[in-house]
Amino acid sequence: MESESGSPESGFYFIELPEGHNMRSAKSLAACLLAVVLPLGVSPASAEMVEVVGQAALDGAPSEARERALKDALHQASLQGNSRVSATQLMQHGELVRDDVQVATTAVVHDVRITGEDVVDGMYQVALRAEVTPQSMCPVPEKNYRKAIAVTGFGLASPQQATLGHLENAEQALPRWLAGSLNQSGQLHVLDATDISLYLDPRRAPSAETAQQRLTTSVALATQLGAQYVVSGVIRDLDVHKERQREGRSLLGSVFSRSHHPRDFVMDVFIHDGLSGAMLYQHTYRTSGLWDADPRDHTGFATPDFWATAYGSKVSDLLETVTDDVNEALRCQPFMARIVRARGNRLHIEATASAGIRPGDTFKVYRTGTLYNLDLEPRTELTDMAAEAVVRQVQPQFIIADLSYPAETLSIQRDDMVIAW
């Protein structure tokens, strides 16, 4: 897709300046852009148009104040696209010795246009319009290993809402579709656990489940299947928007008209860590569309007839977003695998060849332990052993790696972990 002012593939961004600005002004703006605009690969389809005003004190040459105002405007535009706020407080001997807040951004700013400049109360102001594309906050890993995840069944919070169209099969059909979509993306190795539900009462999930229950269920499932992470969810709403029946409408006409009403689709998606049971990701997704199927049909969820409806098309678009979000959330998580045998310098590690591991790859070794909080709830603790395991062999169902020192010397044993960050 080509933008109005240039093609991203060309490697150049063209900047439109207002009349009356010379080439020196353009060079100043280009210098500012070099500090903010990231490399190519921008997807204009996901870009957002923003308008911002940057300012700087006019305490020197106007050209310098203008350049600082441009940098401020570009930084503000970038923050609107994607930002992360982190706060740090450090106490020493009961006194606060450090208290600061940092704001980070990784958004791409492109197609920049200056819309106005002015000097107000000694401040040089620059207004601009730009497209901003959010980018991932987590760094790209050196080795993009395929993480093993288990996708469980998605509970129906209101089963009666699934009656129209016979969508009761959504509890398994939806996560099965999601598992297939995640597998096709090539970033994850997905294990089908759609016949298992993590939540006894989907209406109250996940708040009804205690931390201990979530830990027990998700960890047991992950251990059983050899998964690093567990994806679960709840279908919250499939309701049809009901309208007041008009006088004189027949019963058959009234029933048939229900098939042409807007219908909601709301779902929650959760990602749990398979080692500790901790929840790593939680998000609510919602959409709606016209349910235009014949009410007498047994349409079913994720069937060809379902996708052919206007409602199914909206749900399909939403599930594509879910796929992208789950991929991104797990891309930011480390690759972890359990040690199933430790003898001498040799480790047998539970990881498959499909993960993309190759001989010569190295992993950091961590000892697992249990830490109890104030409520005596167990927490998994990882201790860095300052040791590396070098992969020697890759088998279909496990890998073999060597340590520089005997495992007994480092107290490394079964159920300890190797991790690639």
MIKEKOL-392030 format. One record per residue (C-alpha): x, y, z. Coordinates in steps of 0.1 Angstrom, whole numbers, plus 5000, padded with zeros to 4 digits. Layout:
! residues N
+------+------+------+
!    x !    y !    z !
+------+------+------+
!    X !    Y !    Z !
...
+------+------+------+
This chain:
! residues 421
+------+------+------+
!    x !    y !    z !
+------+------+------+
! 5000 ! 5000 ! 5000 !
! 5014 ! 5034 ! 4990 !
! 5009 ! 5065 ! 5011 !
! 5000 ! 5099 ! 4997 !
! 5035 ! 5112 ! 5001 !
! 5056 ! 5081 ! 4992 !
! 5060 ! 5044 ! 4993 !
! 5074 ! 5027 ! 5025 !
! 5092 ! 5001 ! 5004 !
! 5113 ! 5028 ! 4987 !
! 5132 ! 5035 ! 5019 !
! 5123 ! 5073 ! 5019 !
! 5098 ! 5093 ! 5037 !
! 5087 ! 5126 ! 5020 !
! 5078 ! 5155 ! 5042 !
! 5055 ! 5183 ! 5030 !
! 5064 ! 5217 ! 5044 !
! 5042 ! 5248 ! 5045 !
! 5049 ! 5275 ! 5020 !
! 5077 ! 5298 ! 5030 !
! 5100 ! 5272 ! 5045 !
! 5134 ! 5267 ! 5030 !
! 5156 ! 5237 ! 5025 !
! 5174 ! 5244 ! 5058 !
! 5141 ! 5239 ! 5076 !
! 5136 ! 5207 ! 5058 !
! 5171 ! 5195 ! 5068 !
! 5163 ! 5203 ! 5104 !
! 5131 ! 5183 ! 5103 !
! 5149 ! 5154 ! 5086 !
! 5175 ! 5154 ! 5114 !
! 5147 ! 5152 ! 5140 !
! 5131 ! 5124 ! 5121 !
! 5162 ! 5103 ! 5121 !
! 5161 ! 5102 ! 5159 !
! 5124 ! 5091 ! 5160 !
! 5115 ! 5072 ! 5128 !
! 5123 ! 5035 ! 5130 !
! 5134 ! 5013 ! 5100 !
! 5112 ! 5002 ! 5073 !
! 5085 ! 4975 ! 5074 !
! 5057 ! 4999 ! 5084 !
! 5022 ! 4986 ! 5078 !
! 5001 ! 5015 ! 5067 !
! 4969 ! 4995 ! 5074 !
! 4975 ! 4996 ! 5111 !
! 4987 ! 5033 ! 5112 !
! 4968 ! 5060 ! 5131 !
! 4966 ! 5096 ! 5121 !
! 4975 ! 5120 ! 5150 !
! 4978 ! 5157 ! 5154 !
! 5002 ! 5171 ! 5180 !
! 5018 ! 5204 ! 5190 !
! 5054 ! 5205 ! 5202 !
! 5070 ! 5234 ! 5219 !
! 5104 ! 5246 ! 5231 !
! 5116 ! 5277 ! 5250 !
! 5128 ! 5305 ! 5226 !
! 5160 ! 5312 ! 5246 !
! 5185 ! 5312 ! 5218 !
! 5185 ! 5311 ! 5180 !
! 5150 ! 5306 ! 5165 !
! 5162 ! 5277 ! 5144 !
! 5174 ! 5258 ! 5175 !
! 5141 ! 5264 ! 5193 !
! 5123 ! 5252 ! 5162 !
! 5143 ! 5220 ! 5160 !
! 5136 ! 5212 ! 5197 !
! 5099 ! 5219 ! 5192 !
! 5099 ! 5195 ! 5162 !
! 5116 ! 5168 ! 5184 !
! 5090 ! 5174 ! 5211 !
! 5061 ! 5171 ! 5186 !
! 5075 ! 5139 ! 5171 !
! 5080 ! 5124 ! 5206 !
! 5044 ! 5132 ! 5215 !
! 5032 ! 5116 ! 5183 !
! 5052 ! 5085 ! 5190 !
! 5038 ! 5083 ! 5226 !
! 5003 ! 5084 ! 5212 !
! 5010 ! 5053 ! 5191 !
! 5025 ! 5031 ! 5218 !
! 5040 ! 5039 ! 5252 !
! 5050 ! 5022 ! 5284 !
! 5053 ! 5039 ! 5318 !
! 5076 ! 5025 ! 5345 !
! 5081 ! 5039 ! 5380 !
! 5110 ! 5032 ! 5403 !
! 5111 ! 5040 ! 5440 !
! 5142 ! 5031 ! 5461 !
! 5141 ! 5032 ! 5499 !
! 5173 ! 5033 ! 5519 !
! 5174 ! 5034 ! 5557 !
! 5137 ! 5043 ! 5557 !
! 5142 ! 5072 ! 5533 !
! 5131 ! 5076 ! 5497 !
! 5164 ! 5081 ! 5478 !
! 5151 ! 5076 ! 5443 !
! 5117 ! 5083 ! 5428 !
! 5114 ! 5086 ! 5391 !
! 5091 ! 5078 ! 5362 !
! 5102 ! 5067 ! 5327 !
! 5081 ! 5067 ! 5296 !
! 5093 ! 5045 ! 5267 !
! 5079 ! 5043 ! 5232 !
! 5086 ! 5022 ! 5201 !
! 5060 ! 5035 ! 5177 !
! 5069 ! 5043 ! 5141 !
! 5062 ! 5079 ! 5130 !
! 5059 ! 5085 ! 5093 !
! 5042 ! 5107 ! 5066 !
! 5049 ! 5138 ! 5087 !
! 5033 ! 5171 ! 5076 !
! 5038 ! 5204 ! 5094 !
! 5005 ! 5222 ! 5097 !
! 5016 ! 5254 ! 5115 !
! 5042 ! 5273 ! 5135 !
! 5039 ! 5301 ! 5160 !
! 5056 ! 5318 ! 5190 !
! 5034 ! 5321 ! 5221 !
! 5047 ! 5335 ! 5254 !
! 5083 ! 5329 ! 5246 !
! 5076 ! 5293 ! 5234 !
! 5082 ! 5282 ! 5198 !
! 5054 ! 5259 ! 5188 !
! 5052 ! 5235 ! 5159 !
! 5020 ! 5217 ! 5150 !
! 5022 ! 5186 ! 5128 !
! 5001 ! 5158 ! 5115 !
! 5016 ! 5123 ! 5111 !
! 5007 ! 5086 ! 5109 !
! 5018 ! 5065 ! 5138 !
! 5022 ! 5027 ! 5138 !
! 5025 ! 5009 ! 5171 !
! 5054 ! 4985 ! 5174 !
! 5062 ! 4957 ! 5199 !
! 5076 ! 4968 ! 5232 !
! 5096 ! 4936 ! 5238 !
! 5129 ! 4930 ! 5220 !
! 5133 ! 4906 ! 5191 !
! 5149 ! 4874 ! 5205 !
! 5181 ! 4861 ! 5191 !
! 5166 ! 4827 ! 5185 !
! 5129 ! 4826 ! 5176 !
! 5121 ! 4792 ! 5191 !
! 5085 ! 4779 ! 5187 !
! 5070 ! 4778 ! 5222 !
! 5047 ! 4749 ! 5230 !
! 5012 ! 4761 ! 5241 !
! 4981 ! 4742 ! 5251 !
! 4947 ! 4757 ! 5240 !
! 4919 ! 4746 ! 5262 !
! 4881 ! 4747 ! 5258 !
! 4863 ! 4780 ! 5261 !
! 4833 ! 4780 ! 5284 !
! 4799 ! 4795 ! 5276 !
! 4789 ! 4820 ! 5302 !
! 4752 ! 4820 ! 5290 !
! 4745 ! 4787 ! 5271 !
! 4709 ! 4798 ! 5264 !
! 4722 ! 4825 ! 5241 !
! 4737 ! 4798 ! 5218 !
! 4703 ! 4783 ! 5210 !
! 4697 ! 4805 ! 5179 !
! 4718 ! 4789 ! 5152 !
! 4728 ! 4760 ! 5175 !
! 4761 ! 4775 ! 5185 !
! 4766 ! 4753 ! 5215 !
! 4796 ! 4737 ! 5198 !
! 4815 ! 4770 ! 5202 !
! 4830 ! 4758 ! 5235 !
! 4853 ! 4735 ! 5214 !
! 4850 ! 4748 ! 5179 !
! 4862 ! 4783 ! 5188 !
! 4894 ! 4773 ! 5206 !
! 4900 ! 4746 ! 5179 !
! 4898 ! 4773 ! 5152 !
! 4922 ! 4795 ! 5173 !
! 4946 ! 4766 ! 5177 !
! 4947 ! 4760 ! 5140 !
! 4952 ! 4797 ! 5133 !
! 4980 ! 4800 ! 5158 !
! 4997 ! 4769 ! 5143 !
! 4995 ! 4783 ! 5108 !
! 5012 ! 4814 ! 5119 !
! 5044 ! 4793 ! 5124 !
! 5054 ! 4810 ! 5156 !
! 5039 ! 4785 ! 5181 !
! 5036 ! 4748 ! 5185 !
! 4999 ! 4744 ! 5196 !
! 4986 ! 4714 ! 5215 !
! 4949 ! 4707 ! 5213 !
! 4933 ! 4706 ! 5248 !
! 4899 ! 4719 ! 5237 !
! 4881 ! 4691 ! 5256 !
! 4894 ! 4705 ! 5289 !
! 4881 ! 4736 ! 5306 !
! 4901 ! 4755 ! 5333 !
! 4869 ! 4770 ! 5348 !
! 4841 ! 4753 ! 5367 !
! 4819 ! 4783 ! 5364 !
! 4826 ! 4803 ! 5332 !
! 4803 ! 4831 ! 5343 !
! 4826 ! 4841 ! 5371 !
! 4859 ! 4832 ! 5355 !
! 4886 ! 4839 ! 5363 !
! 4877 ! 4856 ! 5396 !
! 4859 ! 4826 ! 5410 !
! 4890 ! 4805 ! 5407 !
! 4916 ! 4810 ! 5435 !
! 4952 ! 4814 ! 5426 !
! 4959 ! 4779 ! 5439 !
! 4932 ! 4764 ! 5417 !
! 4945 ! 4782 ! 5386 !
! 4980 ! 4771 ! 5395 !
! 4970 ! 4735 ! 5400 !
! 4949 ! 4732 ! 5369 !
! 4971 ! 4750 ! 5344 !
! 5004 ! 4736 ! 5357 !
! 4990 ! 4701 ! 5357 !
! 4978 ! 4705 ! 5322 !
! 5010 ! 4720 ! 5310 !
! 5031 ! 4693 ! 5326 !
! 5009 ! 4666 ! 5312 !
! 5011 ! 4680 ! 5276 !
! 5046 ! 4693 ! 5278 !
! 5034 ! 4729 ! 5272 !
! 5051 ! 4761 ! 5283 !
! 5019 ! 4782 ! 5283 !
! 4982 ! 4776 ! 5285 !
! 4956 ! 4796 ! 5265 !
! 4920 ! 4795 ! 5278 !
! 4889 ! 4817 ! 5276 !
! 4852 ! 4823 ! 5281 !
! 4825 ! 4833 ! 5256 !
! 4807 ! 4860 ! 5275 !
! 4779 ! 4871 ! 5251 !
! 4761 ! 4857 ! 5220 !
! 4729 ! 4877 ! 5226 !
! 4706 ! 4889 ! 5198 !
! 4694 ! 4925 ! 5200 !
! 4656 ! 4921 ! 5204 !
! 4632 ! 4947 ! 5191 !
! 4596 ! 4953 ! 5200 !
! 4574 ! 4932 ! 5178 !
! 4551 ! 4952 ! 5155 !
! 4514 ! 4948 ! 5159 !
! 4498 ! 4923 ! 5135 !
! 4531 ! 4904 ! 5129 !
! 4525 ! 4867 ! 5127 !
! 4543 ! 4842 ! 5150 !
! 4563 ! 4828 ! 5121 !
! 4572 ! 4863 ! 5109 !
! 4583 ! 4872 ! 5144 !
! 4605 ! 4842 ! 5147 !
! 4620 ! 4847 ! 5112 !
! 4628 ! 4883 ! 5119 !
! 4651 ! 4873 ! 5147 !
! 4675 ! 4860 ! 5122 !
! 4680 ! 4895 ! 5108 !
! 4689 ! 4912 ! 5141 !
! 4723 ! 4924 ! 5153 !
! 4740 ! 4898 ! 5175 !
! 4768 ! 4904 ! 5200 !
! 4800 ! 4884 ! 5204 !
! 4821 ! 4890 ! 5235 !
! 4849 ! 4867 ! 5247 !
! 4877 ! 4868 ! 5272 !
! 4911 ! 4853 ! 5265 !
! 4936 ! 4843 ! 5292 !
! 4972 ! 4831 ! 5290 !
! 4987 ! 4813 ! 5320 !
! 5023 ! 4804 ! 5326 !
! 5026 ! 4766 ! 5326 !
! 5054 ! 4766 ! 5352 !
! 5039 ! 4789 ! 5379 !
! 5002 ! 4791 ! 5369 !
! 5004 ! 4829 ! 5369 !
! 4982 ! 4847 ! 5345 !
! 5003 ! 4865 ! 5319 !
! 4976 ! 4880 ! 5297 !
! 4939 ! 4889 ! 5299 !
! 4918 ! 4907 ! 5274 !
! 4882 ! 4911 ! 5264 !
! 4873 ! 4911 ! 5228 !
! 4839 ! 4922 ! 5214 !
! 4821 ! 4927 ! 5181 !
! 4786 ! 4925 ! 5167 !
! 4771 ! 4917 ! 5133 !
! 4738 ! 4909 ! 5116 !
! 4726 ! 4874 ! 5122 !
! 4711 ! 4867 ! 5088 !
! 4709 ! 4829 ! 5088 !
! 4676 ! 4810 ! 5086 !
! 4666 ! 4804 ! 5123 !
! 4655 ! 4769 ! 5114 !
! 4690 ! 4760 ! 5103 !
! 4715 ! 4741 ! 5126 !
! 4742 ! 4765 ! 5116 !
! 4768 ! 4757 ! 5143 !
! 4799 ! 4777 ! 5152 !
! 4828 ! 4779 ! 5128 !
! 4810 ! 4760 ! 5100 !
! 4810 ! 4772 ! 5064 !
! 4774 ! 4784 ! 5069 !
! 4784 ! 4803 ! 5100 !
! 4813 ! 4821 ! 5083 !
! 4789 ! 4830 ! 5054 !
! 4768 ! 4851 ! 5077 !
! 4775 ! 4888 ! 5082 !
! 4779 ! 4879 ! 5119 !
! 4804 ! 4852 ! 5111 !
! 4824 ! 4876 ! 5090 !
! 4827 ! 4900 ! 5120 !
! 4837 ! 4872 ! 5143 !
! 4863 ! 4860 ! 5118 !
! 4879 ! 4894 ! 5117 !
! 4879 ! 4895 ! 5155 !
! 4895 ! 4861 ! 5158 !
! 4923 ! 4872 ! 5135 !
! 4930 ! 4900 ! 5159 !
! 4930 ! 4875 ! 5188 !
! 4955 ! 4853 ! 5169 !
! 4978 ! 4883 ! 5164 !
! 4975 ! 4894 ! 5200 !
! 4983 ! 4859 ! 5214 !
! 5012 ! 4856 ! 5191 !
! 5026 ! 4890 ! 5202 !
! 5020 ! 4883 ! 5239 !
! 5038 ! 4850 ! 5238 !
! 5066 ! 4864 ! 5216 !
! 5075 ! 4886 ! 5246 !
! 5078 ! 4856 ! 5269 !
! 5109 ! 4835 ! 5272 !
! 5113 ! 4800 ! 5257 !
! 5114 ! 4775 ! 5286 !
! 5118 ! 4738 ! 5288 !
! 5120 ! 4713 ! 5317 !
! 5150 ! 4692 ! 5325 !
! 5137 ! 4656 ! 5327 !
! 5171 ! 4640 ! 5334 !
! 5204 ! 4653 ! 5349 !
! 5234 ! 4629 ! 5351 !
! 5270 ! 4640 ! 5351 !
! 5275 ! 4668 ! 5325 !
! 5245 ! 4657 ! 5305 !
! 5210 ! 4670 ! 5305 !
! 5179 ! 4656 ! 5288 !
! 5155 ! 4684 ! 5281 !
! 5118 ! 4681 ! 5273 !
! 5116 ! 4700 ! 5240 !
! 5107 ! 4688 ! 5205 !
! 5126 ! 4693 ! 5172 !
! 5097 ! 4714 ! 5159 !
! 5107 ! 4742 ! 5183 !
! 5136 ! 4751 ! 5160 !
! 5164 ! 4741 ! 5184 !
! 5197 ! 4732 ! 5167 !
! 5230 ! 4717 ! 5179 !
! 5252 ! 4744 ! 5193 !
! 5224 ! 4765 ! 5207 !
! 5228 ! 4775 ! 5243 !
! 5204 ! 4779 ! 5272 !
! 5207 ! 4793 ! 5307 !
! 5200 ! 4769 ! 5335 !
! 5177 ! 4777 ! 5363 !
! 5169 ! 4758 ! 5395 !
! 5132 ! 4757 ! 5404 !
! 5120 ! 4761 ! 5440 !
! 5089 ! 4770 ! 5460 !
! 5084 ! 4803 ! 5478 !
! 5053 ! 4809 ! 5501 !
! 5037 ! 4843 ! 5503 !
! 5021 ! 4858 ! 5534 !
! 4989 ! 4838 ! 5528 !
! 5010 ! 4806 ! 5525 !
! 5002 ! 4802 ! 5489 !
! 5030 ! 4786 ! 5469 !
! 5049 ! 4805 ! 5443 !
! 5075 ! 4791 ! 5419 !
! 5109 ! 4807 ! 5422 !
! 5136 ! 4804 ! 5396 !
! 5173 ! 4807 ! 5406 !
! 5199 ! 4816 ! 5379 !
! 5226 ! 4790 ! 5383 !
! 5251 ! 4811 ! 5361 !
! 5255 ! 4780 ! 5340 !
! 5249 ! 4773 ! 5303 !
! 5237 ! 4741 ! 5286 !
! 5250 ! 4736 ! 5251 !
! 5228 ! 4715 ! 5228 !
! 5245 ! 4684 ! 5214 !
! 5217 ! 4664 ! 5199 !
! 5181 ! 4672 ! 5188 !
! 5157 ! 4642 ! 5190 !
! 5121 ! 4642 ! 5179 !
! 5107 ! 4644 ! 5215 !
! 5137 ! 4657 ! 5235 !
! 5171 ! 4674 ! 5233 !
! 5204 ! 4665 ! 5248 !
! 5227 ! 4692 ! 5262 !
! 5260 ! 4693 ! 5280 !
! 5271 ! 4714 ! 5310 !
! 5306 ! 4726 ! 5318 !
! 5303 ! 4711 ! 5353 !
! 5286 ! 4680 ! 5366 !
! 5249 ! 4686 ! 5374 !
! 5254 ! 4672 ! 5409 !
! 5280 ! 4700 ! 5416 !
! 5254 ! 4727 ! 5407 !
! 5225 ! 4708 ! 5424 !
! 5207 ! 4707 ! 5390 !
! 5180 ! 4680 ! 5389 !
! 5148 ! 4668 ! 5373 !
! 5121 ! 4696 ! 5369 !
! 5147 ! 4724 ! 5368 !
! 5145 ! 4746 ! 5337 !
! 5165 ! 4758 ! 5308 !
! 5155 ! 4792 ! 5294 !
! 5162 ! 4813 ! 5263 !
! 5153 ! 4850 ! 5268 !
+------+------+------+
